[in-house]
Amino acid sequence: MHEELLVYALLFSVGFPVGSDYAEHLNTLFLETPDNEMLLELQWCSSDTSKTISIIRHHLYGHIIDYDVFGRFMFAKLENIYRQEIMSIDSFSQSTYAIWAQLPDSIHYEEPFYVLNHAGDALSWGDEIQTREIFEETFRFYDNK
């Protein structure tokens, strides 16, 4: 649960449009554990993205995050956004870089997270195909694990 909420906080923080997906996920979590104070607080402020991010980060501070679970969930969400083609590859790349910049130092240079740092580099010389190939390969990182 913590890993998934952290993913949503990161996606919200860079402006990815995940509000309805988050609301559905939050409702499911809340129905499973209606006595969870953090989930109740998130339910109350679900329309306030800034407050949602703040609450998630505050409540998760100090919790141990399983970065395998976190990575699987995050890259599944990123792939979903990518496949919807709701933004240019340049904007997508800039947003994923902004996510990478917020990740803990302990995973900055670990795969598949490090790809978010450099996936869009080829765009600087106009190579959209290479950038897309890098993202699409990264989305498959967890397929055989």
N, CA, C and O atoms as a GROMACS GRO file, in nm:
protein
  580
    1MET      N    1   0.082  -0.120   0.000
    1MET     CA    2   0.000   0.000   0.000
    1MET      C    3   0.087   0.126   0.000
    1MET      O    4   0.060   0.220  -0.075
    2HIS      N    5   0.190   0.129   0.084
    2HIS     CA    6   0.275   0.247   0.093
    2HIS      C    7   0.344   0.277  -0.040
    2HIS      O    8   0.353   0.392  -0.082
    3GLU      N    9   0.392   0.172  -0.104
    3GLU     CA   10   0.463   0.189  -0.230
    3GLU      C   11   0.371   0.251  -0.336
    3GLU      O   12   0.412   0.340  -0.411
    4GLU      N   13   0.248   0.203  -0.341
    4GLU     CA   14   0.153   0.252  -0.441
    4GLU      C   15   0.117   0.398  -0.415
    4GLU      O   16   0.110   0.479  -0.508
    5LEU      N   17   0.095   0.432  -0.290
    5LEU     CA   18   0.063   0.572  -0.258
    5LEU      C   19   0.179   0.664  -0.290
    5LEU      O   20   0.159   0.776  -0.336
    6LEU      N   21   0.301   0.617  -0.265
    6LEU     CA   22   0.419   0.697  -0.298
    6LEU      C   23   0.427   0.720  -0.449
    6LEU      O   24   0.461   0.830  -0.493
    7VAL      N   25   0.397   0.619  -0.526
    7VAL     CA   26   0.396   0.634  -0.672
    7VAL      C   27   0.296   0.742  -0.713
    7VAL      O   28   0.328   0.830  -0.793
    8TYR      N   29   0.176   0.736  -0.656
    8TYR     CA   30   0.077   0.839  -0.691
    8TYR      C   31   0.124   0.978  -0.651
    8TYR      O   32   0.103   1.074  -0.726
    9ALA      N   33   0.187   0.991  -0.536
    9ALA     CA   34   0.239   1.122  -0.494
    9ALA      C   35   0.340   1.174  -0.596
    9ALA      O   36   0.338   1.292  -0.631
   10LEU      N   37   0.428   1.087  -0.643
   10LEU     CA   38   0.528   1.129  -0.742
   10LEU      C   39   0.462   1.165  -0.875
   10LEU      O   40   0.499   1.265  -0.937
   11LEU      N   41   0.366   1.086  -0.918
   11LEU     CA   42   0.298   1.114  -1.045
   11LEU      C   43   0.222   1.246  -1.036
   11LEU      O   44   0.224   1.326  -1.130
   12PHE      N   45   0.154   1.268  -0.924
   12PHE     CA   46   0.084   1.396  -0.903
   12PHE      C   47   0.182   1.512  -0.903
   12PHE      O   48   0.155   1.617  -0.961
   13SER      N   49   0.297   1.493  -0.839
   13SER     CA   50   0.392   1.604  -0.820
   13SER      C   51   0.447   1.657  -0.952
   13SER      O   52   0.488   1.773  -0.959
   14VAL      N   53   0.448   1.575  -1.056
   14VAL     CA   54   0.498   1.621  -1.186
   14VAL      C   55   0.384   1.651  -1.282
   14VAL      O   56   0.408   1.683  -1.399
   15GLY      N   57   0.262   1.641  -1.235
   15GLY     CA   58   0.148   1.681  -1.315
   15GLY      C   59   0.087   1.575  -1.405
   15GLY      O   60   0.007   1.607  -1.492
   16PHE      N   61   0.125   1.449  -1.384
   16PHE     CA   62   0.063   1.345  -1.465
   16PHE      C   63  -0.085   1.332  -1.427
   16PHE      O   64  -0.119   1.339  -1.309
   17PRO      N   65  -0.172   1.314  -1.525
   17PRO     CA   66  -0.316   1.308  -1.500
   17PRO      C   67  -0.361   1.170  -1.451
   17PRO      O   68  -0.408   1.087  -1.530
   18VAL      N   69  -0.348   1.146  -1.323
   18VAL     CA   70  -0.382   1.015  -1.266
   18VAL      C   71  -0.491   1.024  -1.161
   18VAL      O   72  -0.512   0.930  -1.083
   19GLY      N   73  -0.561   1.136  -1.158
   19GLY     CA   74  -0.660   1.160  -1.053
   19GLY      C   75  -0.768   1.054  -1.041
   19GLY      O   76  -0.796   1.008  -0.931
   20SER      N   77  -0.829   1.014  -1.152
   20SER     CA   78  -0.938   0.916  -1.144
   20SER      C   79  -0.885   0.779  -1.107
   20SER      O   80  -0.949   0.705  -1.033
   21ASP      N   81  -0.768   0.743  -1.158
   21ASP     CA   82  -0.705   0.616  -1.124
   21ASP      C   83  -0.670   0.614  -0.975
   21ASP      O   84  -0.693   0.514  -0.906
   22TYR      N   85  -0.617   0.724  -0.927
   22TYR     CA   86  -0.583   0.735  -0.784
   22TYR      C   87  -0.708   0.725  -0.698
   22TYR      O   88  -0.708   0.654  -0.597
   23ALA      N   89  -0.814   0.794  -0.736
   23ALA     CA   90  -0.939   0.791  -0.657
   23ALA      C   91  -0.994   0.649  -0.647
   23ALA      O   92  -1.038   0.606  -0.540
   24GLU      N   93  -0.991   0.578  -0.757
   24GLU     CA   94  -1.038   0.439  -0.757
   24GLU      C   95  -0.951   0.352  -0.668
   24GLU      O   96  -1.001   0.270  -0.591
   25HIS      N   97  -0.820   0.370  -0.678
   25HIS     CA   98  -0.726   0.294  -0.596
   25HIS      C   99  -0.744   0.327  -0.447
   25HIS      O  100  -0.747   0.237  -0.363
   26LEU      N  101  -0.757   0.453  -0.418
   26LEU     CA  102  -0.777   0.496  -0.279
   26LEU      C  103  -0.906   0.438  -0.223
   26LEU      O  104  -0.908   0.392  -0.108
   27ASN      N  105  -1.013   0.441  -0.300
   27ASN     CA  106  -1.141   0.384  -0.254
   27ASN      C  107  -1.127   0.236  -0.223
   27ASN      O  108  -1.180   0.188  -0.123
   28THR      N  109  -1.056   0.164  -0.308
   28THR     CA  110  -1.035   0.021  -0.285
   28THR      C  111  -0.959  -0.002  -0.155
   28THR      O  112  -0.997  -0.086  -0.073
   29LEU      N  113  -0.849   0.073  -0.136
   29LEU     CA  114  -0.772   0.060  -0.013
   29LEU      C  115  -0.855   0.094   0.109
   29LEU      O  116  -0.848   0.026   0.211
   30PHE      N  117  -0.933   0.200   0.099
   30PHE     CA  118  -1.013   0.245   0.213
   30PHE      C  119  -1.120   0.142   0.249
   30PHE      O  120  -1.146   0.119   0.367
   31LEU      N  121  -1.180   0.081   0.150
   31LEU     CA  122  -1.282  -0.021   0.176
   31LEU      C  123  -1.221  -0.144   0.243
   31LEU      O  124  -1.286  -0.212   0.322
   32GLU      N  125  -1.095  -0.173   0.210
   32GLU     CA  126  -1.025  -0.286   0.272
   32GLU      C  127  -0.987  -0.257   0.417
   32GLU      O  128  -0.990  -0.347   0.501
   33THR      N  129  -0.952  -0.131   0.446
   33THR     CA  130  -0.910  -0.093   0.582
   33THR      C  131  -0.971   0.041   0.620
   33THR      O  132  -0.900   0.142   0.624
   34PRO      N  133  -1.103   0.043   0.647
   34PRO     CA  134  -1.170   0.171   0.674
   34PRO      C  135  -1.126   0.240   0.804
   34PRO      O  136  -1.157   0.357   0.826
   35ASP      N  137  -1.054   0.168   0.890
   35ASP     CA  138  -1.008   0.229   1.015
   35ASP      C  139  -0.869   0.292   1.002
   35ASP      O  140  -0.814   0.341   1.100
   36ASN      N  141  -0.813   0.292   0.882
   36ASN     CA  142  -0.682   0.351   0.859
   36ASN      C  143  -0.696   0.503   0.852
   36ASN      O  144  -0.760   0.557   0.762
   37GLU      N  145  -0.634   0.572   0.948
   37GLU     CA  146  -0.648   0.718   0.958
   37GLU      C  147  -0.589   0.792   0.838
   37GLU      O  148  -0.645   0.891   0.792
   38MET      N  149  -0.477   0.743   0.787
   38MET     CA  150  -0.416   0.808   0.671
   38MET      C  151  -0.510   0.800   0.551
   38MET      O  152  -0.528   0.898   0.480
   39LEU      N  153  -0.569   0.683   0.528
   39LEU     CA  154  -0.660   0.668   0.414
   39LEU      C  155  -0.784   0.754   0.430
   39LEU      O  156  -0.834   0.810   0.332
   40LEU      N  157  -0.834   0.765   0.553
   40LEU     CA  158  -0.948   0.854   0.578
   40LEU      C  159  -0.911   0.999   0.548
   40LEU      O  160  -0.988   1.072   0.487
   41GLU      N  161  -0.794   1.038   0.592
   41GLU     CA  162  -0.747   1.175   0.567
   41GLU      C  163  -0.733   1.199   0.416
   41GLU      O  164  -0.768   1.306   0.365
   42LEU      N  165  -0.681   1.099   0.345
   42LEU     CA  166  -0.666   1.111   0.200
   42LEU      C  167  -0.802   1.117   0.130
   42LEU      O  168  -0.819   1.187   0.031
   43GLN      N  169  -0.899   1.044   0.182
   43GLN     CA  170  -1.034   1.050   0.127
   43GLN      C  171  -1.091   1.191   0.138
   43GLN      O  172  -1.152   1.243   0.044
   44TRP      N  173  -1.070   1.253   0.253
   44TRP     CA  174  -1.125   1.387   0.277
   44TRP      C  175  -1.065   1.493   0.187
   44TRP      O  176  -1.131   1.591   0.153
   45CYS      N  177  -0.941   1.475   0.148
   45CYS     CA  178  -0.874   1.579   0.067
   45CYS      C  179  -0.845   1.532  -0.074
   45CYS      O  180  -0.757   1.588  -0.140
   46SER      N  181  -0.915   1.433  -0.122
   46SER     CA  182  -0.880   1.373  -0.251
   46SER      C  183  -0.885   1.470  -0.369
   46SER      O  184  -0.823   1.444  -0.472
   47SER      N  185  -0.957   1.580  -0.356
   47SER     CA  186  -0.962   1.676  -0.467
   47SER      C  187  -0.850   1.780  -0.459
   47SER      O  188  -0.835   1.862  -0.550
   48ASP      N  189  -0.773   1.778  -0.353
   48ASP     CA  190  -0.664   1.873  -0.334
   48ASP      C  191  -0.531   1.800  -0.355
   48ASP      O  192  -0.479   1.736  -0.263
   49THR      N  193  -0.477   1.811  -0.474
   49THR     CA  194  -0.356   1.737  -0.510
   49THR      C  195  -0.237   1.771  -0.421
   49THR      O  196  -0.165   1.682  -0.377
   50SER      N  197  -0.216   1.898  -0.394
   50SER     CA  198  -0.103   1.939  -0.310
   50SER      C  199  -0.113   1.880  -0.170
   50SER      O  200  -0.014   1.831  -0.116
   51LYS      N  201  -0.231   1.884  -0.114
   51LYS     CA  202  -0.250   1.828   0.020
   51LYS      C  203  -0.233   1.676   0.018
   51LYS      O  204  -0.177   1.619   0.111
   52THR      N  205  -0.282   1.612  -0.087
   52THR     CA  206  -0.267   1.468  -0.101
   52THR      C  207  -0.119   1.430  -0.102
   52THR      O  208  -0.077   1.338  -0.030
   53ILE      N  209  -0.040   1.500  -0.181
   53ILE     CA  210   0.104   1.473  -0.188
   53ILE      C  211   0.167   1.491  -0.050
   53ILE      O  212   0.246   1.408  -0.006
   54SER      N  213   0.132   1.599   0.016
   54SER     CA  214   0.188   1.629   0.147
   54SER      C  215   0.153   1.520   0.250
   54SER      O  216   0.239   1.476   0.326
   55ILE      N  217   0.028   1.478   0.251
   55ILE     CA  218  -0.015   1.375   0.346
   55ILE      C  219   0.058   1.244   0.321
   55ILE      O  220   0.107   1.181   0.414
   56ILE      N  221   0.066   1.204   0.196
   56ILE     CA  222   0.133   1.078   0.164
   56ILE      C  223   0.279   1.084   0.207
   56ILE      O  224   0.328   0.993   0.273
   57ARG      N  225   0.346   1.191   0.170
   57ARG     CA  226   0.488   1.202   0.206
   57ARG      C  227   0.508   1.208   0.358
   57ARG      O  228   0.601   1.147   0.410
   58HIS      N  229   0.422   1.279   0.427
   58HIS     CA  230   0.432   1.289   0.572
   58HIS      C  231   0.412   1.152   0.638
   58HIS      O  232   0.490   1.113   0.725
   59HIS      N  233   0.310   1.082   0.597
   59HIS     CA  234   0.279   0.953   0.659
   59HIS      C  235   0.380   0.844   0.622
   59HIS      O  236   0.401   0.751   0.699
   60LEU      N  237   0.442   0.856   0.507
   60LEU     CA  238   0.535   0.752   0.465
   60LEU      C  239   0.679   0.779   0.509
   60LEU      O  240   0.766   0.693   0.495
   61TYR      N  241   0.703   0.898   0.562
   61TYR     CA  242   0.837   0.931   0.607
   61TYR      C  243   0.879   0.829   0.713
   61TYR      O  244   0.811   0.810   0.814
   62GLY      N  245   0.991   0.765   0.690
   62GLY     CA  246   1.042   0.669   0.786
   62GLY      C  247   0.994   0.526   0.762
   62GLY      O  248   1.047   0.433   0.824
   63HIS      N  249   0.897   0.505   0.676
   63HIS     CA  250   0.852   0.370   0.644
   63HIS      C  251   0.952   0.305   0.548
   63HIS      O  252   1.014   0.371   0.465
   64ILE      N  253   0.965   0.177   0.561
   64ILE     CA  254   1.050   0.102   0.469
   64ILE      C  255   0.970   0.078   0.342
   64ILE      O  256   0.859   0.026   0.346
   65ILE      N  257   1.028   0.115   0.231
   65ILE     CA  258   0.964   0.099   0.101
   65ILE      C  259   1.028  -0.018   0.028
   65ILE      O  260   1.150  -0.027   0.019
   66ASP      N  261   0.946  -0.108  -0.022
   66ASP     CA  262   0.994  -0.219  -0.104
   66ASP      C  263   1.006  -0.164  -0.246
   66ASP      O  264   0.906  -0.145  -0.315
   67TYR      N  265   1.129  -0.140  -0.289
   67TYR     CA  266   1.149  -0.074  -0.417
   67TYR      C  267   1.120  -0.164  -0.537
   67TYR      O  268   1.105  -0.115  -0.649
   68ASP      N  269   1.111  -0.293  -0.515
   68ASP     CA  270   1.066  -0.382  -0.622
   68ASP      C  271   0.917  -0.361  -0.646
   68ASP      O  272   0.873  -0.347  -0.760
   69VAL      N  273   0.839  -0.360  -0.539
   69VAL     CA  274   0.694  -0.335  -0.550
   69VAL      C  275   0.671  -0.194  -0.604
   69VAL      O  276   0.588  -0.175  -0.693
   70PHE      N  277   0.743  -0.098  -0.550
   70PHE     CA  278   0.734   0.041  -0.594
   70PHE      C  279   0.764   0.053  -0.743
   70PHE      O  280   0.688   0.116  -0.817
   71GLY      N  281   0.873  -0.008  -0.788
   71GLY     CA  282   0.914   0.002  -0.928
   71GLY      C  283   0.814  -0.063  -1.022
   71GLY      O  284   0.782  -0.008  -1.127
   72ARG      N  285   0.766  -0.180  -0.986
   72ARG     CA  286   0.666  -0.248  -1.069
   72ARG      C  287   0.543  -0.160  -1.088
   72ARG      O  288   0.493  -0.142  -1.199
   73PHE      N  289   0.495  -0.105  -0.977
   73PHE     CA  290   0.374  -0.023  -0.983
   73PHE      C  291   0.400   0.106  -1.060
   73PHE      O  292   0.319   0.147  -1.143
   74MET      N  293   0.512   0.171  -1.032
   74MET     CA  294   0.542   0.297  -1.097
   74MET      C  295   0.557   0.280  -1.248
   74MET      O  296   0.501   0.359  -1.325
   75PHE      N  297   0.631   0.181  -1.291
   75PHE     CA  298   0.652   0.165  -1.434
   75PHE      C  299   0.526   0.117  -1.506
   75PHE      O  300   0.508   0.146  -1.624
   76ALA      N  301   0.439   0.047  -1.436
   76ALA     CA  302   0.309   0.011  -1.496
   76ALA      C  303   0.226   0.138  -1.517
   76ALA      O  304   0.162   0.154  -1.621
   77LYS      N  305   0.227   0.227  -1.420
   77LYS     CA  306   0.153   0.354  -1.433
   77LYS      C  307   0.214   0.442  -1.540
   77LYS      O  308   0.143   0.503  -1.619
   78LEU      N  309   0.347   0.450  -1.544
   78LEU     CA  310   0.414   0.531  -1.647
   78LEU      C  311   0.384   0.476  -1.786
   78LEU      O  312   0.360   0.552  -1.880
   79GLU      N  313   0.385   0.345  -1.800
   79GLU     CA  314   0.354   0.287  -1.931
   79GLU      C  315   0.211   0.320  -1.973
   79GLU      O  316   0.185   0.350  -2.089
   80ASN      N  317   0.120   0.313  -1.878
   80ASN     CA  318  -0.019   0.346  -1.908
   80ASN      C  319  -0.031   0.491  -1.959
   80ASN      O  320  -0.100   0.518  -2.057
   81ILE      N  321   0.036   0.582  -1.892
   81ILE     CA  322   0.034   0.723  -1.934
   81ILE      C  323   0.098   0.737  -2.072
   81ILE      O  324   0.044   0.805  -2.160
   82TYR      N  325   0.210   0.672  -2.091
   82TYR     CA  326   0.282   0.676  -2.219
   82TYR      C  327   0.194   0.625  -2.333
   82TYR      O  328   0.186   0.687  -2.439
   83ARG      N  329   0.127   0.513  -2.311
   83ARG     CA  330   0.044   0.451  -2.415
   83ARG      C  331  -0.080   0.534  -2.449
   83ARG      O  332  -0.133   0.524  -2.560
   84GLN      N  333  -0.125   0.616  -2.357
   84GLN     CA  334  -0.242   0.700  -2.384
   84GLN      C  335  -0.209   0.814  -2.480
   84GLN      O  336  -0.299   0.874  -2.539
   85GLU      N  337  -0.081   0.843  -2.496
   85GLU     CA  338  -0.035   0.949  -2.586
   85GLU      C  339  -0.106   1.082  -2.559
   85GLU      O  340  -0.150   1.150  -2.652
   86ILE      N  341  -0.114   1.118  -2.432
   86ILE     CA  342  -0.181   1.243  -2.394
   86ILE      C  343  -0.083   1.360  -2.387
   86ILE      O  344  -0.123   1.474  -2.362
   87MET      N  345   0.045   1.330  -2.410
   87MET     CA  346   0.146   1.437  -2.408
   87MET      C  347   0.257   1.399  -2.506
   87MET      O  348   0.269   1.283  -2.546
   88SER      N  349   0.335   1.496  -2.541
   88SER     CA  350   0.447   1.470  -2.632
   88SER      C  351   0.552   1.385  -2.560
   88SER      O  352   0.556   1.380  -2.437
   89ILE      N  353   0.634   1.319  -2.638
   89ILE     CA  354   0.743   1.239  -2.580
   89ILE      C  355   0.839   1.329  -2.504
   89ILE      O  356   0.898   1.287  -2.404
   90ASP      N  357   0.857   1.451  -2.550
   90ASP     CA  358   0.944   1.546  -2.480
   90ASP      C  359   0.888   1.579  -2.342
   90ASP      O  360   0.962   1.578  -2.243
   91SER      N  361   0.759   1.609  -2.335
   91SER     CA  362   0.696   1.639  -2.205
   91SER      C  363   0.700   1.518  -2.113
   91SER      O  364   0.727   1.529  -1.993
   92PHE      N  365   0.672   1.401  -2.170
   92PHE     CA  366   0.676   1.278  -2.091
   92PHE      C  367   0.815   1.257  -2.034
   92PHE      O  368   0.831   1.226  -1.916
   93SER      N  369   0.916   1.274  -2.117
   93SER     CA  370   1.054   1.256  -2.075
   93SER      C  371   1.094   1.356  -1.966
   93SER      O  372   1.159   1.318  -1.869
   94GLN      N  373   1.054   1.481  -1.983
   94GLN     CA  374   1.084   1.582  -1.881
   94GLN      C  375   1.018   1.547  -1.747
   94GLN      O  376   1.077   1.565  -1.641
   95SER      N  377   0.896   1.497  -1.753
   95SER     CA  378   0.824   1.460  -1.631
   95SER      C  379   0.887   1.339  -1.562
   95SER      O  380   0.896   1.334  -1.440
   96THR      N  381   0.930   1.241  -1.643
   96THR     CA  382   0.994   1.124  -1.581
   96THR      C  383   1.129   1.161  -1.521
   96THR      O  384   1.170   1.105  -1.419
   97TYR      N  385   1.198   1.255  -1.583
   97TYR     CA  386   1.323   1.305  -1.524
   97TYR      C  387   1.293   1.372  -1.389
   97TYR      O  388   1.366   1.353  -1.292
   98ALA      N  389   1.185   1.450  -1.384
   98ALA     CA  390   1.147   1.516  -1.259
   98ALA      C  391   1.113   1.414  -1.150
   98ALA      O  392   1.140   1.437  -1.032
   99ILE      N  393   1.055   1.302  -1.189
   99ILE     CA  394   1.031   1.195  -1.092
   99ILE      C  395   1.164   1.140  -1.043
   99ILE      O  396   1.185   1.123  -0.923
  100TRP      N  397   1.253   1.111  -1.137
  100TRP     CA  398   1.385   1.057  -1.100
  100TRP      C  399   1.455   1.148  -0.999
  100TRP      O  400   1.517   1.101  -0.904
  101ALA      N  401   1.445   1.278  -1.020
  101ALA     CA  402   1.511   1.374  -0.932
  101ALA      C  403   1.457   1.368  -0.789
  101ALA      O  404   1.525   1.411  -0.696
  102GLN      N  405   1.337   1.316  -0.772
  102GLN     CA  406   1.276   1.307  -0.638
  102GLN      C  407   1.300   1.172  -0.570
  102GLN      O  408   1.268   1.156  -0.453
  103LEU      N  409   1.354   1.077  -0.643
  103LEU     CA  410   1.375   0.944  -0.586
  103LEU      C  411   1.487   0.947  -0.482
  103LEU      O  412   1.577   1.030  -0.489
  104PRO      N  413   1.480   0.857  -0.386
  104PRO     CA  414   1.587   0.850  -0.286
  104PRO      C  415   1.722   0.818  -0.350
  104PRO      O  416   1.729   0.746  -0.450
  105ASP      N  417   1.827   0.872  -0.294
  105ASP     CA  418   1.961   0.848  -0.346
  105ASP      C  419   1.994   0.700  -0.357
  105ASP      O  420   2.069   0.659  -0.445
  106SER      N  421   1.938   0.620  -0.268
  106SER     CA  422   1.970   0.478  -0.265
  106SER      C  423   1.927   0.404  -0.393
  106SER      O  424   1.979   0.296  -0.420
  107ILE      N  425   1.835   0.461  -0.470
  107ILE     CA  426   1.793   0.394  -0.594
  107ILE      C  427   1.818   0.479  -0.720
  107ILE      O  428   1.785   0.438  -0.831
  108HIS      N  429   1.876   0.595  -0.702
  108HIS     CA  430   1.902   0.685  -0.816
  108HIS      C  431   1.973   0.615  -0.932
  108HIS      O  432   1.937   0.635  -1.048
  109TYR      N  433   2.071   0.535  -0.901
  109TYR     CA  434   2.152   0.475  -1.006
  109TYR      C  435   2.124   0.326  -1.024
  109TYR      O  436   2.203   0.254  -1.086
  110GLU      N  437   2.012   0.282  -0.972
  110GLU     CA  438   1.969   0.144  -0.990
  110GLU      C  439   1.874   0.136  -1.109
  110GLU      O  440   1.797   0.228  -1.134
  111GLU      N  441   1.882   0.024  -1.181
  111GLU     CA  442   1.786   0.002  -1.289
  111GLU      C  443   1.658  -0.053  -1.228
  111GLU      O  444   1.664  -0.129  -1.132
  112PRO      N  445   1.546  -0.016  -1.280
  112PRO     CA  446   1.520   0.062  -1.399
  112PRO      C  447   1.509   0.213  -1.372
  112PRO      O  448   1.483   0.290  -1.465
  113PHE      N  449   1.528   0.254  -1.248
  113PHE     CA  450   1.504   0.393  -1.212
  113PHE      C  451   1.599   0.491  -1.281
  113PHE      O  452   1.559   0.601  -1.318
  114TYR      N  453   1.723   0.450  -1.299
  114TYR     CA  454   1.823   0.539  -1.359
  114TYR      C  455   1.786   0.579  -1.501
  114TYR      O  456   1.826   0.686  -1.548
  115VAL      N  457   1.711   0.495  -1.570
  115VAL     CA  458   1.670   0.526  -1.707
  115VAL      C  459   1.590   0.657  -1.711
  115VAL      O  460   1.597   0.730  -1.810
  116LEU      N  461   1.517   0.686  -1.606
  116LEU     CA  462   1.438   0.809  -1.603
  116LEU      C  463   1.526   0.933  -1.609
  116LEU      O  464   1.481   1.040  -1.648
  117ASN      N  465   1.650   0.919  -1.570
  117ASN     CA  466   1.747   1.028  -1.574
  117ASN      C  467   1.789   1.063  -1.716
  117ASN      O  468   1.812   1.179  -1.748
  118HIS      N  469   1.799   0.963  -1.801
  118HIS     CA  470   1.862   0.987  -1.932
  118HIS      C  471   1.779   0.943  -2.052
  118HIS      O  472   1.826   0.957  -2.165
  119ALA      N  473   1.661   0.890  -2.033
  119ALA     CA  474   1.583   0.837  -2.145
  119ALA      C  475   1.558   0.942  -2.254
  119ALA      O  476   1.553   0.908  -2.372
  120GLY      N  477   1.542   1.066  -2.214
  120GLY     CA  478   1.512   1.170  -2.312
  120GLY      C  479   1.633   1.238  -2.372
  120GLY      O  480   1.617   1.331  -2.451
  121ASP      N  481   1.753   1.194  -2.339
  121ASP     CA  482   1.873   1.259  -2.391
  121ASP      C  483   1.876   1.263  -2.544
  121ASP      O  484   1.919   1.362  -2.604
  122ALA      N  485   1.832   1.156  -2.607
  122ALA     CA  486   1.837   1.149  -2.754
  122ALA      C  487   1.746   1.253  -2.819
  122ALA      O  488   1.764   1.286  -2.936
  123LEU      N  489   1.651   1.304  -2.745
  123LEU     CA  490   1.563   1.407  -2.801
  123LEU      C  491   1.640   1.535  -2.831
  123LEU      O  492   1.600   1.613  -2.918
  124SER      N  493   1.750   1.557  -2.761
  124SER     CA  494   1.827   1.680  -2.782
  124SER      C  495   1.889   1.684  -2.922
  124SER      O  496   1.921   1.792  -2.972
  125TRP      N  497   1.905   1.570  -2.986
  125TRP     CA  498   1.952   1.567  -3.125
  125TRP      C  499   1.843   1.515  -3.219
  125TRP      O  500   1.872   1.472  -3.331
  126GLY      N  501   1.719   1.518  -3.171
  126GLY     CA  502   1.604   1.488  -3.257
  126GLY      C  503   1.572   1.341  -3.275
  126GLY      O  504   1.497   1.304  -3.366
  127ASP      N  505   1.627   1.256  -3.190
  127ASP     CA  506   1.606   1.112  -3.206
  127ASP      C  507   1.493   1.062  -3.115
  127ASP      O  508   1.516   1.005  -3.009
  128GLU      N  509   1.372   1.084  -3.160
  128GLU     CA  510   1.254   1.041  -3.085
  128GLU      C  511   1.244   0.888  -3.082
  128GLU      O  512   1.199   0.831  -2.983
  129ILE      N  513   1.285   0.824  -3.190
  129ILE     CA  514   1.276   0.677  -3.198
  129ILE      C  515   1.358   0.612  -3.088
  129ILE      O  516   1.311   0.520  -3.021
  130GLN      N  517   1.481   0.658  -3.068
  130GLN     CA  518   1.566   0.600  -2.964
  130GLN      C  519   1.505   0.622  -2.826
  130GLN      O  520   1.507   0.532  -2.742
  131THR      N  521   1.451   0.740  -2.802
  131THR     CA  522   1.389   0.769  -2.673
  131THR      C  523   1.272   0.674  -2.649
  131THR      O  524   1.257   0.620  -2.540
  132ARG      N  525   1.189   0.656  -2.749
  132ARG     CA  526   1.075   0.564  -2.736
  132ARG      C  527   1.121   0.421  -2.712
  132ARG      O  528   1.063   0.349  -2.631
  133GLU      N  529   1.226   0.380  -2.781
  133GLU     CA  530   1.280   0.244  -2.761
  133GLU      C  531   1.330   0.226  -2.618
  133GLU      O  532   1.309   0.121  -2.558
  134ILE      N  533   1.396   0.326  -2.566
  134ILE     CA  534   1.447   0.320  -2.428
  134ILE      C  535   1.330   0.306  -2.330
  134ILE      O  536   1.334   0.221  -2.242
  135PHE      N  537   1.228   0.389  -2.345
  135PHE     CA  538   1.113   0.380  -2.254
  135PHE      C  539   1.044   0.244  -2.268
  135PHE      O  540   1.012   0.181  -2.168
  136GLU      N  541   1.022   0.201  -2.390
  136GLU     CA  542   0.950   0.076  -2.410
  136GLU      C  543   1.028  -0.044  -2.356
  136GLU      O  544   0.968  -0.138  -2.303
  137GLU      N  545   1.159  -0.042  -2.367
  137GLU     CA  546   1.241  -0.148  -2.307
  137GLU      C  547   1.233  -0.142  -2.155
  137GLU      O  548   1.226  -0.245  -2.088
  138THR      N  549   1.234  -0.023  -2.101
  138THR     CA  550   1.227  -0.007  -1.956
  138THR      C  551   1.092  -0.055  -1.901
  138THR      O  552   1.087  -0.112  -1.792
  139PHE      N  553   0.986  -0.033  -1.975
  139PHE     CA  554   0.854  -0.080  -1.930
  139PHE      C  555   0.850  -0.232  -1.918
  139PHE      O  556   0.767  -0.286  -1.845
  140ARG      N  557   0.938  -0.301  -1.988
  140ARG     CA  558   0.942  -0.447  -1.982
  140ARG      C  559   1.041  -0.498  -1.877
  140ARG      O  560   1.058  -0.620  -1.865
  141PHE      N  561   1.104  -0.412  -1.803
  141PHE     CA  562   1.208  -0.449  -1.708
  141PHE      C  563   1.160  -0.557  -1.610
  141PHE      O  564   1.236  -0.650  -1.581
  142TYR      N  565   1.041  -0.547  -1.561
  142TYR     CA  566   0.991  -0.640  -1.460
  142TYR      C  567   0.921  -0.763  -1.518
  142TYR      O  568   0.876  -0.849  -1.442
  143ASP      N  569   0.911  -0.773  -1.648
  143ASP     CA  570   0.838  -0.883  -1.711
  143ASP      C  571   0.889  -1.022  -1.671
  143ASP      O  572   0.809  -1.113  -1.649
  144ASN      N  573   1.018  -1.038  -1.661
  144ASN     CA  574   1.074  -1.170  -1.632
  144ASN      C  575   1.127  -1.183  -1.490
  144ASN      O  576   1.207  -1.273  -1.461
  145LYS      N  577   1.084  -1.096  -1.403
  145LYS     CA  578   1.133  -1.101  -1.264
  145LYS      C  579   1.025  -1.147  -1.171
  145LYS      O  580   1.047  -1.158  -1.051
   0.00000   0.00000   0.00000
